[in-house]
Amino acid sequence: MSRISVRGFAVASATAVTTVGAVVGVAAGSPAAASNDNFEATAADTTLLADIPAGQQAQVQTASLTQQADAQSAQASAAAKKSAEEAARVRAAEDAKSKKDAADKDKADKDAKARDLETQAASRSAARTDFAVKSSYSIADVQALARQIVPSGQFQCFSNIVNNESSWNFQATNSGSGAYGLVQALPGNKMASAGDDWQTNPATQIKWGLGYMNERYGSPCGAWSFWQAHSWY
């Protein structure tokens, strides 16, 4: 049974009740007729859905469905907006990370290139520099030679290694292994590639030691980092 027929049944029932009441009141000669008249008037003033034309009922139902559709559309729009904002946030984070990685790589490449240039310049400087051989050298003399040969930015690392290997004694000899000189070359005659006077000239030893550290570890600081981890280089 549809809503319209149910409401119609309700109105019909109310009307029937009113009519029966009126008949009973007349037959009994009771003043209830007046009450019935009031009841009928009240019933007449009451508007039920059945009293609304079917076309208007359809309009009401259509309006309700439209409101529901609008609410669902608004919810869908809000969800789509939230999803788009989240996707944009993720893309922005990924872009920022990519830019940072690229910047870090670029900086690392530039630093490596700068170190290479510094190392090459130091090697050329050491190769061109000739130092007069002295009959004896103090530790201060040897350190002064090293400062002239080793790049200033690498000197402390070079010095740290020499302190640990020979205490700046260019004639230091390891009786067990045969390592010799400031940087304890093993065997000592390897330093002949820097000069025949490797046994008596600390400048020759410094040149060889600097070249060895640059070639094997990239720089004296690279060699010092390795030395700290292993106590040898």
C-alpha positions in Angstrom: 0.0 0.0 0.0 1.5 3.4 -1.1 1.9 6.4 1.2 -1.0 8.1 -0.6 -3.4 5.2 -0.1 -2.5 4.9 3.6 -3.0 8.6 4.2 -6.3 8.4 2.2 -7.4 5.5 4.4 -6.7 7.6 7.5 -8.8 10.5 6.2 -11.6 8.1 5.3 -11.5 6.5 8.7 -11.7 9.9 10.4 -14.6 10.9 8.3 -16.4 7.7 9.1 -15.9 8.1 12.8 -17.2 11.6 12.6 -20.3 10.6 10.7 -21.1 7.7 13.1 -20.8 10.1 16.1 -23.2 12.5 14.5 -25.8 9.9 13.9 -25.6 8.5 17.4 -25.8 12.0 18.9 -29.0 12.8 16.9 -30.7 9.5 17.8 -30.0 10.0 21.5 -31.0 13.6 21.4 -27.7 14.4 23.0 -25.8 17.7 22.8 -22.8 15.6 21.6 -23.7 16.7 18.2 -22.1 20.0 19.0 -18.9 18.2 20.0 -19.1 16.3 16.8 -19.4 19.4 14.9 -16.3 20.7 16.5 -14.5 17.5 15.8 -15.4 17.7 12.1 -14.3 21.2 12.0 -10.9 20.3 13.5 -10.6 17.4 11.1 -11.4 19.6 8.2 -8.7 22.0 9.3 -6.0 19.3 9.4 -4.0 18.8 6.3 -2.6 15.4 5.7 -0.2 14.3 2.9 -3.2 12.7 1.2 -4.7 16.2 0.9 -1.7 17.4 -1.1 -2.1 16.8 -4.8 0.0 14.0 -6.2 2.0 16.3 -8.4 3.1 18.4 -5.4 4.0 15.2 -3.5 6.3 14.4 -6.4 7.9 17.8 -6.1 8.5 17.4 -2.4 10.1 14.0 -3.0 12.2 15.4 -5.8 13.4 18.2 -3.6 14.4 15.8 -0.9 16.3 13.6 -3.4 18.0 16.7 -4.8 19.2 17.8 -1.3 20.6 14.3 -0.7 22.4 14.4 -4.0 23.8 17.8 -3.2 25.0 16.6 0.2 26.7 13.5 -1.4 28.3 15.7 -4.1 29.7 18.0 -1.4 31.2 15.1 0.5 32.7 13.7 -2.7 34.2 17.1 -3.5 35.7 17.4 -0.1 37.2 13.9 -0.3 38.6 14.7 -3.8 40.1 18.0 -2.5 41.7 16.3 0.5 43.2 13.6 -1.8 44.6 16.2 -4.2 46.1 18.1 -1.3 47.8 15.0 0.0 49.1 14.1 -3.4 50.5 17.6 -3.8 52.2 17.4 -0.4 53.8 14.1 -1.3 55.1 15.5 -4.6 56.5 18.6 -3.0 58.3 16.4 -0.4 59.8 14.2 -3.2 60.8 17.3 -5.2 62.5 18.9 -2.2 64.4 15.6 -1.5 65.5 15.3 -5.1 66.8 18.9 -5.1 68.6 18.4 -1.8 70.2 15.2 -3.1 71.3 17.0 -6.3 72.7 19.9 -4.3 74.6 17.5 -1.9 76.1 15.6 -4.9 77.1 18.8 -6.6 78.8 20.0 -3.4 80.6 16.7 -3.0 81.8 16.8 -6.6 83.1 20.4 -6.2 84.8 19.5 -2.9 86.5 16.5 -4.5 87.6 18.5 -7.5 89.0 21.2 -5.2 91.0 18.6 -3.3 92.3 17.1 -6.5 93.5 20.5 -7.7 95.1 21.2 -4.3 96.8 17.9 -4.4 98.1 18.4 -7.9 99.3 21.9 -7.1 101.1 20.5 -4.0 102.7 17.7 -6.0 103.9 20.2 -8.6 105.2 22.6 -5.9 107.0 19.8 -4.2 108.6 18.6 -7.4 109.8 22.1 -8.3 111.2 23.0 -4.8 114.8 22.2 -4.1 116.2 22.5 -0.6 119.8 22.8 0.2 121.1 19.8 2.1 122.3 20.5 5.6 124.7 18.5 7.7 122.1 18.2 10.5 118.5 19.0 11.0 116.6 19.8 14.2 112.9 18.9 14.6 112.1 22.6 14.0 114.1 22.5 10.7 112.2 19.4 9.5 108.8 20.8 10.4 109.7 24.1 8.6 110.5 22.1 5.4 107.2 20.2 5.7 105.3 23.5 6.0 106.8 24.6 2.7 106.0 21.3 0.9 102.7 20.2 2.4 99.5 22.3 1.6 98.5 24.4 4.6 95.1 22.8 4.8 96.7 19.3 5.0 99.7 20.1 7.2 98.1 19.2 10.5 97.0 15.8 9.3 100.5 15.2 7.8 102.0 16.3 11.1 99.8 13.9 13.1 101.0 10.9 11.1 104.7 11.9 11.3 104.3 12.5 15.1 103.0 9.0 15.5 105.4 7.3 13.0 108.8 8.9 13.8 108.3 11.9 16.2 109.9 14.0 13.3 113.1 12.0 13.3 114.0 11.7 9.7 116.5 8.9 10.5 114.1 6.8 12.6 114.5 3.1 11.8 112.2 0.3 12.8 114.5 -2.6 13.7 111.7 -5.1 13.3 110.2 -4.2 10.0 113.0 -2.1 8.4 110.7 0.9 7.9 112.7 4.1 7.7 112.4 7.9 7.9 109.8 10.5 8.8 106.8 8.6 7.3 108.3 5.1 8.0 108.4 4.0 4.4 108.6 0.2 4.1 111.0 -0.6 2.8 112.9 2.6 3.1 114.4 2.5 -0.3 110.9 3.1 -1.8 111.7 6.8 -1.2 114.4 6.7 -3.8 111.7 7.5 -6.4 111.7 11.0 -4.8 115.5 11.4 -4.7 118.7 9.4 -4.2 119.3 11.3 -1.0 116.3 9.8 0.7 118.3 8.6 3.7 119.8 11.9 4.6 117.5 14.6 3.2 114.2 15.1 5.1 112.8 17.2 2.2 113.0 14.1 0.0 111.2 12.0 2.6 108.5 14.7 2.9 108.0 14.8 -0.8 107.7 11.0 -1.0 105.4 10.8 2.0 103.1 13.5 0.6 102.9 11.8 -2.8 102.2 8.4 -1.1 99.4 9.8 1.0 97.8 11.6 -2.0 98.0 8.6 -4.2 96.7 6.0 -1.7 94.3 8.0 0.4 93.5 11.1 -1.6 95.3 13.5 0.8 97.2 13.5 4.1 93.9 14.0 5.9 92.5 10.9 4.2 95.6 9.0 5.3 95.2 10.3 8.9 91.6 9.2 9.0 92.7 5.7 8.0 95.5 5.8 10.5 93.2 6.7 13.4 91.0 3.6 12.6 93.9 1.2 12.1 97.0 2.7 13.7 98.9 2.3 10.4 98.5 3.6 6.9 
